[in-house]
């Protein structure tokens, strides 16, 4: 795996770079061929909080995890744990799908490995427990942010009055706001 480690407001020392590569290198046991994969790691320090963001783009799936902690090394450990959970969950889902179809599993999946897959228990399945329907009132993004704050939610779905498309505003971890718009293809 090729590592691209960069720091924002922090110097990436050789010791820190080695720790990142050693910890993320543990994930290589889940892959057949890691030489073609690249791993993008961003280490960031903001107001005394250490944030680690890891993105591993692969064919068919993008692994991404981010965590913040007061200690950089602890944040790295937490991110690796998140990535391992994502990989196990994806592999379990793929294997379950092939078993339900009655097909023999062919290791064409980028996460397929030679060793046995640890199947997670059924309580980890995704289950939709509530469906909510509502009318989308046309408004601009600023009004949607005000509505979101008034409701105390972290996101708000609305019909953009300018584009007449469904958009989402959301509160970011840094306290600012984001807007999600559909991409016209």
PyMOL CGO cylinders between C-alpha atoms (Angstrom):
from pymol import cmd
from pymol.cgo import CYLINDER

trace = [
    CYLINDER, 0.00, 0.00, 0.00, 1.28, 3.45, -0.83, 0.3, 1, 1, 1, 1, 1, 1,
    CYLINDER, 1.28, 3.45, -0.83, 0.87, 6.01, 1.95, 0.3, 1, 1, 1, 1, 1, 1,
    CYLINDER, 0.87, 6.01, 1.95, 0.32, 9.71, 1.41, 0.3, 1, 1, 1, 1, 1, 1,
    CYLINDER, 0.32, 9.71, 1.41, 0.57, 11.27, 4.88, 0.3, 1, 1, 1, 1, 1, 1,
    CYLINDER, 0.57, 11.27, 4.88, 0.24, 15.00, 5.31, 0.3, 1, 1, 1, 1, 1, 1,
    CYLINDER, 0.24, 15.00, 5.31, -0.19, 17.29, 8.27, 0.3, 1, 1, 1, 1, 1, 1,
    CYLINDER, -0.19, 17.29, 8.27, -2.25, 20.43, 8.78, 0.3, 1, 1, 1, 1, 1, 1,
    CYLINDER, -2.25, 20.43, 8.78, -0.96, 22.64, 11.61, 0.3, 1, 1, 1, 1, 1, 1,
    CYLINDER, -0.96, 22.64, 11.61, 1.39, 19.83, 12.59, 0.3, 1, 1, 1, 1, 1, 1,
    CYLINDER, 1.39, 19.83, 12.59, 4.74, 18.57, 11.37, 0.3, 1, 1, 1, 1, 1, 1,
    CYLINDER, 4.74, 18.57, 11.37, 4.63, 14.92, 10.40, 0.3, 1, 1, 1, 1, 1, 1,
    CYLINDER, 4.63, 14.92, 10.40, 7.69, 13.51, 12.14, 0.3, 1, 1, 1, 1, 1, 1,
    CYLINDER, 7.69, 13.51, 12.14, 9.29, 10.25, 11.03, 0.3, 1, 1, 1, 1, 1, 1,
    CYLINDER, 9.29, 10.25, 11.03, 8.07, 8.61, 14.25, 0.3, 1, 1, 1, 1, 1, 1,
    CYLINDER, 8.07, 8.61, 14.25, 4.49, 9.73, 13.58, 0.3, 1, 1, 1, 1, 1, 1,
    CYLINDER, 4.49, 9.73, 13.58, 4.71, 8.61, 9.95, 0.3, 1, 1, 1, 1, 1, 1,
    CYLINDER, 4.71, 8.61, 9.95, 6.05, 5.18, 11.04, 0.3, 1, 1, 1, 1, 1, 1,
    CYLINDER, 6.05, 5.18, 11.04, 3.24, 4.80, 13.59, 0.3, 1, 1, 1, 1, 1, 1,
    CYLINDER, 3.24, 4.80, 13.59, 0.60, 5.63, 10.96, 0.3, 1, 1, 1, 1, 1, 1,
    CYLINDER, 0.60, 5.63, 10.96, 2.07, 3.17, 8.46, 0.3, 1, 1, 1, 1, 1, 1,
    CYLINDER, 2.07, 3.17, 8.46, 2.43, 0.43, 11.09, 0.3, 1, 1, 1, 1, 1, 1,
    CYLINDER, 2.43, 0.43, 11.09, -1.15, 0.79, 12.34, 0.3, 1, 1, 1, 1, 1, 1,
    CYLINDER, -1.15, 0.79, 12.34, -2.81, 1.18, 8.95, 0.3, 1, 1, 1, 1, 1, 1,
    CYLINDER, -2.81, 1.18, 8.95, -0.57, -1.59, 7.62, 0.3, 1, 1, 1, 1, 1, 1,
    CYLINDER, -0.57, -1.59, 7.62, -2.55, -3.97, 9.86, 0.3, 1, 1, 1, 1, 1, 1,
    CYLINDER, -2.55, -3.97, 9.86, -5.44, -3.52, 7.42, 0.3, 1, 1, 1, 1, 1, 1,
    CYLINDER, -5.44, -3.52, 7.42, -3.42, -5.13, 4.62, 0.3, 1, 1, 1, 1, 1, 1,
    CYLINDER, -3.42, -5.13, 4.62, -4.30, -8.58, 5.94, 0.3, 1, 1, 1, 1, 1, 1,
    CYLINDER, -4.30, -8.58, 5.94, -7.85, -8.01, 4.66, 0.3, 1, 1, 1, 1, 1, 1,
    CYLINDER, -7.85, -8.01, 4.66, -6.71, -7.51, 1.06, 0.3, 1, 1, 1, 1, 1, 1,
    CYLINDER, -6.71, -7.51, 1.06, -5.29, -9.85, -1.56, 0.3, 1, 1, 1, 1, 1, 1,
    CYLINDER, -5.29, -9.85, -1.56, -3.10, -7.33, -3.37, 0.3, 1, 1, 1, 1, 1, 1,
    CYLINDER, -3.10, -7.33, -3.37, -2.35, -4.03, -1.66, 0.3, 1, 1, 1, 1, 1, 1,
    CYLINDER, -2.35, -4.03, -1.66, 0.38, -2.78, -3.99, 0.3, 1, 1, 1, 1, 1, 1,
    CYLINDER, 0.38, -2.78, -3.99, -2.15, -0.99, -6.22, 0.3, 1, 1, 1, 1, 1, 1,
    CYLINDER, -2.15, -0.99, -6.22, -3.96, 0.77, -3.34, 0.3, 1, 1, 1, 1, 1, 1,
    CYLINDER, -3.96, 0.77, -3.34, -3.12, 4.21, -2.05, 0.3, 1, 1, 1, 1, 1, 1,
    CYLINDER, -3.12, 4.21, -2.05, -3.91, 5.43, 1.44, 0.3, 1, 1, 1, 1, 1, 1,
    CYLINDER, -3.91, 5.43, 1.44, -4.44, 9.14, 2.08, 0.3, 1, 1, 1, 1, 1, 1,
    CYLINDER, -4.44, 9.14, 2.08, -3.87, 10.17, 5.70, 0.3, 1, 1, 1, 1, 1, 1,
    CYLINDER, -3.87, 10.17, 5.70, -4.43, 13.70, 6.98, 0.3, 1, 1, 1, 1, 1, 1,
    CYLINDER, -4.43, 13.70, 6.98, -3.26, 14.61, 10.47, 0.3, 1, 1, 1, 1, 1, 1,
    CYLINDER, -3.26, 14.61, 10.47, -4.74, 17.86, 11.74, 0.3, 1, 1, 1, 1, 1, 1,
    CYLINDER, -4.74, 17.86, 11.74, -4.48, 19.87, 14.95, 0.3, 1, 1, 1, 1, 1, 1,
    CYLINDER, -4.48, 19.87, 14.95, -7.13, 22.47, 15.70, 0.3, 1, 1, 1, 1, 1, 1,
    CYLINDER, -7.13, 22.47, 15.70, -7.63, 24.07, 19.11, 0.3, 1, 1, 1, 1, 1, 1,
    CYLINDER, -7.63, 24.07, 19.11, -5.71, 21.30, 20.88, 0.3, 1, 1, 1, 1, 1, 1,
    CYLINDER, -5.71, 21.30, 20.88, -7.77, 18.53, 19.28, 0.3, 1, 1, 1, 1, 1, 1,
    CYLINDER, -7.77, 18.53, 19.28, -5.94, 16.02, 17.09, 0.3, 1, 1, 1, 1, 1, 1,
    CYLINDER, -5.94, 16.02, 17.09, -7.94, 14.78, 14.10, 0.3, 1, 1, 1, 1, 1, 1,
    CYLINDER, -7.94, 14.78, 14.10, -6.94, 11.88, 11.88, 0.3, 1, 1, 1, 1, 1, 1,
    CYLINDER, -6.94, 11.88, 11.88, -8.67, 11.30, 8.56, 0.3, 1, 1, 1, 1, 1, 1,
    CYLINDER, -8.67, 11.30, 8.56, -7.94, 8.21, 6.44, 0.3, 1, 1, 1, 1, 1, 1,
    CYLINDER, -7.94, 8.21, 6.44, -9.28, 7.54, 2.95, 0.3, 1, 1, 1, 1, 1, 1,
    CYLINDER, -9.28, 7.54, 2.95, -8.53, 4.39, 0.97, 0.3, 1, 1, 1, 1, 1, 1,
    CYLINDER, -8.53, 4.39, 0.97, -10.14, 4.49, -2.50, 0.3, 1, 1, 1, 1, 1, 1,
    CYLINDER, -10.14, 4.49, -2.50, -10.58, 1.02, -3.97, 0.3, 1, 1, 1, 1, 1, 1,
    CYLINDER, -10.58, 1.02, -3.97, -12.56, -0.46, -6.85, 0.3, 1, 1, 1, 1, 1, 1,
    CYLINDER, -12.56, -0.46, -6.85, -16.18, -0.72, -5.76, 0.3, 1, 1, 1, 1, 1, 1,
    CYLINDER, -16.18, -0.72, -5.76, -15.78, 0.82, -2.31, 0.3, 1, 1, 1, 1, 1, 1,
    CYLINDER, -15.78, 0.82, -2.31, -14.14, 3.79, -0.61, 0.3, 1, 1, 1, 1, 1, 1,
    CYLINDER, -14.14, 3.79, -0.61, -12.99, 3.23, 2.95, 0.3, 1, 1, 1, 1, 1, 1,
    CYLINDER, -12.99, 3.23, 2.95, -13.00, 6.44, 4.96, 0.3, 1, 1, 1, 1, 1, 1,
    CYLINDER, -13.00, 6.44, 4.96, -12.80, 7.13, 8.67, 0.3, 1, 1, 1, 1, 1, 1,
    CYLINDER, -12.80, 7.13, 8.67, -12.13, 10.18, 10.81, 0.3, 1, 1, 1, 1, 1, 1,
    CYLINDER, -12.13, 10.18, 10.81, -11.66, 10.56, 14.53, 0.3, 1, 1, 1, 1, 1, 1,
    CYLINDER, -11.66, 10.56, 14.53, -10.67, 13.27, 16.97, 0.3, 1, 1, 1, 1, 1, 1,
    CYLINDER, -10.67, 13.27, 16.97, -8.91, 12.88, 20.29, 0.3, 1, 1, 1, 1, 1, 1,
    CYLINDER, -8.91, 12.88, 20.29, -6.71, 14.92, 22.60, 0.3, 1, 1, 1, 1, 1, 1,
    CYLINDER, -6.71, 14.92, 22.60, -3.83, 12.52, 21.75, 0.3, 1, 1, 1, 1, 1, 1,
    CYLINDER, -3.83, 12.52, 21.75, -2.73, 12.00, 18.14, 0.3, 1, 1, 1, 1, 1, 1,
    CYLINDER, -2.73, 12.00, 18.14, -1.67, 8.38, 18.68, 0.3, 1, 1, 1, 1, 1, 1,
    CYLINDER, -1.67, 8.38, 18.68, -5.03, 7.53, 20.29, 0.3, 1, 1, 1, 1, 1, 1,
    CYLINDER, -5.03, 7.53, 20.29, -6.85, 9.16, 17.36, 0.3, 1, 1, 1, 1, 1, 1,
    CYLINDER, -6.85, 9.16, 17.36, -4.83, 7.00, 14.93, 0.3, 1, 1, 1, 1, 1, 1,
    CYLINDER, -4.83, 7.00, 14.93, -5.77, 3.86, 16.88, 0.3, 1, 1, 1, 1, 1, 1,
    CYLINDER, -5.77, 3.86, 16.88, -9.47, 4.83, 16.87, 0.3, 1, 1, 1, 1, 1, 1,
    CYLINDER, -9.47, 4.83, 16.87, -9.46, 5.46, 13.11, 0.3, 1, 1, 1, 1, 1, 1,
    CYLINDER, -9.46, 5.46, 13.11, -7.89, 2.06, 12.42, 0.3, 1, 1, 1, 1, 1, 1,
    CYLINDER, -7.89, 2.06, 12.42, -10.57, 0.39, 14.58, 0.3, 1, 1, 1, 1, 1, 1,
    CYLINDER, -10.57, 0.39, 14.58, -13.29, 2.18, 12.59, 0.3, 1, 1, 1, 1, 1, 1,
    CYLINDER, -13.29, 2.18, 12.59, -11.75, 1.07, 9.30, 0.3, 1, 1, 1, 1, 1, 1,
    CYLINDER, -11.75, 1.07, 9.30, -11.51, -2.54, 10.50, 0.3, 1, 1, 1, 1, 1, 1,
    CYLINDER, -11.51, -2.54, 10.50, -15.20, -2.48, 11.44, 0.3, 1, 1, 1, 1, 1, 1,
    CYLINDER, -15.20, -2.48, 11.44, -16.09, -1.09, 8.01, 0.3, 1, 1, 1, 1, 1, 1,
    CYLINDER, -16.09, -1.09, 8.01, -14.08, -3.80, 6.25, 0.3, 1, 1, 1, 1, 1, 1,
    CYLINDER, -14.08, -3.80, 6.25, -15.59, -6.62, 8.33, 0.3, 1, 1, 1, 1, 1, 1,
    CYLINDER, -15.59, -6.62, 8.33, -19.08, -5.24, 7.83, 0.3, 1, 1, 1, 1, 1, 1,
    CYLINDER, -19.08, -5.24, 7.83, -18.60, -4.95, 4.07, 0.3, 1, 1, 1, 1, 1, 1,
    CYLINDER, -18.60, -4.95, 4.07, -17.15, -8.44, 3.76, 0.3, 1, 1, 1, 1, 1, 1,
    CYLINDER, -17.15, -8.44, 3.76, -19.98, -9.90, 5.86, 0.3, 1, 1, 1, 1, 1, 1,
    CYLINDER, -19.98, -9.90, 5.86, -22.55, -8.13, 3.70, 0.3, 1, 1, 1, 1, 1, 1,
    CYLINDER, -22.55, -8.13, 3.70, -20.95, -9.37, 0.47, 0.3, 1, 1, 1, 1, 1, 1,
    CYLINDER, -20.95, -9.37, 0.47, -20.64, -12.94, 1.75, 0.3, 1, 1, 1, 1, 1, 1,
    CYLINDER, -20.64, -12.94, 1.75, -24.24, -12.93, 3.05, 0.3, 1, 1, 1, 1, 1, 1,
    CYLINDER, -24.24, -12.93, 3.05, -25.49, -11.69, -0.33, 0.3, 1, 1, 1, 1, 1, 1,
    CYLINDER, -25.49, -11.69, -0.33, -23.67, -14.48, -2.19, 0.3, 1, 1, 1, 1, 1, 1,
    CYLINDER, -23.67, -14.48, -2.19, -24.94, -17.13, 0.25, 0.3, 1, 1, 1, 1, 1, 1,
    CYLINDER, -24.94, -17.13, 0.25, -28.54, -15.93, -0.10, 0.3, 1, 1, 1, 1, 1, 1,
    CYLINDER, -28.54, -15.93, -0.10, -28.27, -16.13, -3.88, 0.3, 1, 1, 1, 1, 1, 1,
    CYLINDER, -28.27, -16.13, -3.88, -26.97, -19.69, -3.55, 0.3, 1, 1, 1, 1, 1, 1,
    CYLINDER, -26.97, -19.69, -3.55, -23.85, -18.86, -5.50, 0.3, 1, 1, 1, 1, 1, 1,
    CYLINDER, -23.85, -18.86, -5.50, -20.35, -19.96, -4.78, 0.3, 1, 1, 1, 1, 1, 1,
    CYLINDER, -20.35, -19.96, -4.78, -18.32, -17.00, -3.57, 0.3, 1, 1, 1, 1, 1, 1,
    CYLINDER, -18.32, -17.00, -3.57, -15.65, -16.03, -6.07, 0.3, 1, 1, 1, 1, 1, 1,
    CYLINDER, -15.65, -16.03, -6.07, -12.95, -13.78, -4.67, 0.3, 1, 1, 1, 1, 1, 1,
    CYLINDER, -12.95, -13.78, -4.67, -13.47, -10.93, -7.11, 0.3, 1, 1, 1, 1, 1, 1,
    CYLINDER, -13.47, -10.93, -7.11, -14.27, -8.52, -4.31, 0.3, 1, 1, 1, 1, 1, 1,
    CYLINDER, -14.27, -8.52, -4.31, -11.41, -6.12, -3.49, 0.3, 1, 1, 1, 1, 1, 1,
    CYLINDER, -11.41, -6.12, -3.49, -11.86, -6.93, 0.19, 0.3, 1, 1, 1, 1, 1, 1,
    CYLINDER, -11.86, -6.93, 0.19, -11.70, -10.68, -0.28, 0.3, 1, 1, 1, 1, 1, 1,
    CYLINDER, -11.70, -10.68, -0.28, -8.83, -12.42, 1.46, 0.3, 1, 1, 1, 1, 1, 1,
    CYLINDER, -8.83, -12.42, 1.46, -7.56, -15.93, 1.89, 0.3, 1, 1, 1, 1, 1, 1,
    CYLINDER, -7.56, -15.93, 1.89, -8.51, -16.22, 5.55, 0.3, 1, 1, 1, 1, 1, 1,
    CYLINDER, -8.51, -16.22, 5.55, -11.92, -16.91, 7.02, 0.3, 1, 1, 1, 1, 1, 1,
    CYLINDER, -11.92, -16.91, 7.02, -14.33, -14.00, 7.45, 0.3, 1, 1, 1, 1, 1, 1,
    CYLINDER, -14.33, -14.00, 7.45, -15.53, -13.21, 10.94, 0.3, 1, 1, 1, 1, 1, 1,
    CYLINDER, -15.53, -13.21, 10.94, -19.33, -13.00, 10.66, 0.3, 1, 1, 1, 1, 1, 1,
    CYLINDER, -19.33, -13.00, 10.66, -20.86, -10.34, 12.82, 0.3, 1, 1, 1, 1, 1, 1,
    CYLINDER, -20.86, -10.34, 12.82, -24.03, -11.08, 14.74, 0.3, 1, 1, 1, 1, 1, 1,
    CYLINDER, -24.03, -11.08, 14.74, -27.47, -10.27, 13.34, 0.3, 1, 1, 1, 1, 1, 1,
    CYLINDER, -27.47, -10.27, 13.34, -27.92, -7.28, 15.67, 0.3, 1, 1, 1, 1, 1, 1,
    CYLINDER, -27.92, -7.28, 15.67, -25.45, -5.36, 13.50, 0.3, 1, 1, 1, 1, 1, 1,
    CYLINDER, -25.45, -5.36, 13.50, -27.75, -5.43, 10.46, 0.3, 1, 1, 1, 1, 1, 1,
    CYLINDER, -27.75, -5.43, 10.46, -29.11, -2.15, 9.17, 0.3, 1, 1, 1, 1, 1, 1,
    CYLINDER, -29.11, -2.15, 9.17, -32.75, -1.73, 10.04, 0.3, 1, 1, 1, 1, 1, 1,
    CYLINDER, -32.75, -1.73, 10.04, -35.00, 1.22, 9.25, 0.3, 1, 1, 1, 1, 1, 1,
    CYLINDER, -35.00, 1.22, 9.25, -37.12, 1.74, 12.34, 0.3, 1, 1, 1, 1, 1, 1,
    CYLINDER, -37.12, 1.74, 12.34, -39.01, 4.89, 11.33, 0.3, 1, 1, 1, 1, 1, 1,
    CYLINDER, -39.01, 4.89, 11.33, -40.24, 6.47, 8.13, 0.3, 1, 1, 1, 1, 1, 1,
    CYLINDER, -40.24, 6.47, 8.13, -41.12, 10.14, 8.08, 0.3, 1, 1, 1, 1, 1, 1,
    CYLINDER, -41.12, 10.14, 8.08, -43.00, 11.99, 5.34, 0.3, 1, 1, 1, 1, 1, 1,
    CYLINDER, -43.00, 11.99, 5.34, -43.42, 15.73, 5.05, 0.3, 1, 1, 1, 1, 1, 1,
    CYLINDER, -43.42, 15.73, 5.05, -44.07, 18.45, 2.51, 0.3, 1, 1, 1, 1, 1, 1,
    CYLINDER, -44.07, 18.45, 2.51, -40.98, 20.21, 1.19, 0.3, 1, 1, 1, 1, 1, 1,
    CYLINDER, -40.98, 20.21, 1.19, -41.57, 23.94, 1.40, 0.3, 1, 1, 1, 1, 1, 1,
    CYLINDER, -41.57, 23.94, 1.40, -39.61, 25.93, -1.20, 0.3, 1, 1, 1, 1, 1, 1,
    CYLINDER, -39.61, 25.93, -1.20, -36.99, 28.09, 0.55, 0.3, 1, 1, 1, 1, 1, 1,
    CYLINDER, -36.99, 28.09, 0.55, -33.40, 29.26, 0.21, 0.3, 1, 1, 1, 1, 1, 1,
    CYLINDER, -33.40, 29.26, 0.21, -30.45, 27.68, 2.02, 0.3, 1, 1, 1, 1, 1, 1,
    CYLINDER, -30.45, 27.68, 2.02, -30.26, 30.40, 4.69, 0.3, 1, 1, 1, 1, 1, 1,
    CYLINDER, -30.26, 30.40, 4.69, -33.91, 29.89, 5.65, 0.3, 1, 1, 1, 1, 1, 1,
    CYLINDER, -33.91, 29.89, 5.65, -33.32, 26.13, 5.77, 0.3, 1, 1, 1, 1, 1, 1,
    CYLINDER, -33.32, 26.13, 5.77, -30.41, 26.64, 8.20, 0.3, 1, 1, 1, 1, 1, 1,
    CYLINDER, -30.41, 26.64, 8.20, -32.67, 28.77, 10.42, 0.3, 1, 1, 1, 1, 1, 1,
    CYLINDER, -32.67, 28.77, 10.42, -35.37, 26.08, 10.33, 0.3, 1, 1, 1, 1, 1, 1,
    CYLINDER, -35.37, 26.08, 10.33, -32.81, 23.41, 11.18, 0.3, 1, 1, 1, 1, 1, 1,
    CYLINDER, -32.81, 23.41, 11.18, -31.52, 25.42, 14.15, 0.3, 1, 1, 1, 1, 1, 1,
    CYLINDER, -31.52, 25.42, 14.15, -35.05, 26.13, 15.33, 0.3, 1, 1, 1, 1, 1, 1,
    CYLINDER, -35.05, 26.13, 15.33, -35.84, 22.40, 15.31, 0.3, 1, 1, 1, 1, 1, 1,
    CYLINDER, -35.84, 22.40, 15.31, -32.53, 21.51, 16.97, 0.3, 1, 1, 1, 1, 1, 1,
    CYLINDER, -32.53, 21.51, 16.97, -31.60, 19.02, 14.23, 0.3, 1, 1, 1, 1, 1, 1,
    CYLINDER, -31.60, 19.02, 14.23, -28.21, 18.34, 12.62, 0.3, 1, 1, 1, 1, 1, 1,
    CYLINDER, -28.21, 18.34, 12.62, -29.62, 18.38, 9.08, 0.3, 1, 1, 1, 1, 1, 1,
    CYLINDER, -29.62, 18.38, 9.08, -32.66, 19.68, 7.23, 0.3, 1, 1, 1, 1, 1, 1,
    CYLINDER, -32.66, 19.68, 7.23, -34.16, 18.56, 3.90, 0.3, 1, 1, 1, 1, 1, 1,
    CYLINDER, -34.16, 18.56, 3.90, -35.80, 21.27, 1.79, 0.3, 1, 1, 1, 1, 1, 1,
    CYLINDER, -35.80, 21.27, 1.79, -36.83, 22.23, -1.73, 0.3, 1, 1, 1, 1, 1, 1,
    CYLINDER, -36.83, 22.23, -1.73, -34.46, 24.89, -3.04, 0.3, 1, 1, 1, 1, 1, 1,
    CYLINDER, -34.46, 24.89, -3.04, -36.59, 27.81, -4.31, 0.3, 1, 1, 1, 1, 1, 1,
    CYLINDER, -36.59, 27.81, -4.31, -33.92, 28.84, -6.83, 0.3, 1, 1, 1, 1, 1, 1,
    CYLINDER, -33.92, 28.84, -6.83, -33.18, 25.44, -8.42, 0.3, 1, 1, 1, 1, 1, 1,
    CYLINDER, -33.18, 25.44, -8.42, -36.46, 23.65, -7.55, 0.3, 1, 1, 1, 1, 1, 1,
    CYLINDER, -36.46, 23.65, -7.55, -34.43, 20.59, -6.47, 0.3, 1, 1, 1, 1, 1, 1,
    CYLINDER, -34.43, 20.59, -6.47, -34.27, 18.77, -3.14, 0.3, 1, 1, 1, 1, 1, 1,
    CYLINDER, -34.27, 18.77, -3.14, -31.27, 19.92, -1.07, 0.3, 1, 1, 1, 1, 1, 1,
    CYLINDER, -31.27, 19.92, -1.07, -29.94, 19.18, 2.40, 0.3, 1, 1, 1, 1, 1, 1,
    CYLINDER, -29.94, 19.18, 2.40, -28.25, 21.57, 4.81, 0.3, 1, 1, 1, 1, 1, 1,
    CYLINDER, -28.25, 21.57, 4.81, -26.27, 20.12, 7.70, 0.3, 1, 1, 1, 1, 1, 1,
    CYLINDER, -26.27, 20.12, 7.70, -24.18, 21.21, 10.67, 0.3, 1, 1, 1, 1, 1, 1,
    CYLINDER, -24.18, 21.21, 10.67, -20.51, 20.29, 10.35, 0.3, 1, 1, 1, 1, 1, 1,
    CYLINDER, -20.51, 20.29, 10.35, -18.31, 19.17, 13.24, 0.3, 1, 1, 1, 1, 1, 1,
    CYLINDER, -18.31, 19.17, 13.24, -16.54, 22.54, 13.16, 0.3, 1, 1, 1, 1, 1, 1,
    CYLINDER, -16.54, 22.54, 13.16, -19.87, 24.33, 13.84, 0.3, 1, 1, 1, 1, 1, 1,
    CYLINDER, -19.87, 24.33, 13.84, -20.28, 25.70, 10.33, 0.3, 1, 1, 1, 1, 1, 1,
    CYLINDER, -20.28, 25.70, 10.33, -22.88, 24.57, 7.79, 0.3, 1, 1, 1, 1, 1, 1,
    CYLINDER, -22.88, 24.57, 7.79, -22.80, 22.50, 4.62, 0.3, 1, 1, 1, 1, 1, 1,
    CYLINDER, -22.80, 22.50, 4.62, -25.16, 22.23, 1.67, 0.3, 1, 1, 1, 1, 1, 1,
    CYLINDER, -25.16, 22.23, 1.67, -25.76, 19.05, -0.34, 0.3, 1, 1, 1, 1, 1, 1,
    CYLINDER, -25.76, 19.05, -0.34, -27.10, 19.51, -3.87, 0.3, 1, 1, 1, 1, 1, 1,
    CYLINDER, -27.10, 19.51, -3.87, -27.87, 16.79, -6.42, 0.3, 1, 1, 1, 1, 1, 1,
    CYLINDER, -27.87, 16.79, -6.42, -25.44, 16.56, -9.31, 0.3, 1, 1, 1, 1, 1, 1,
    CYLINDER, -25.44, 16.56, -9.31, -27.06, 16.71, -12.72, 0.3, 1, 1, 1, 1, 1, 1,
    CYLINDER, -27.06, 16.71, -12.72, -25.50, 14.04, -14.88, 0.3, 1, 1, 1, 1, 1, 1,
]
cmd.load_cgo(trace, "trace")
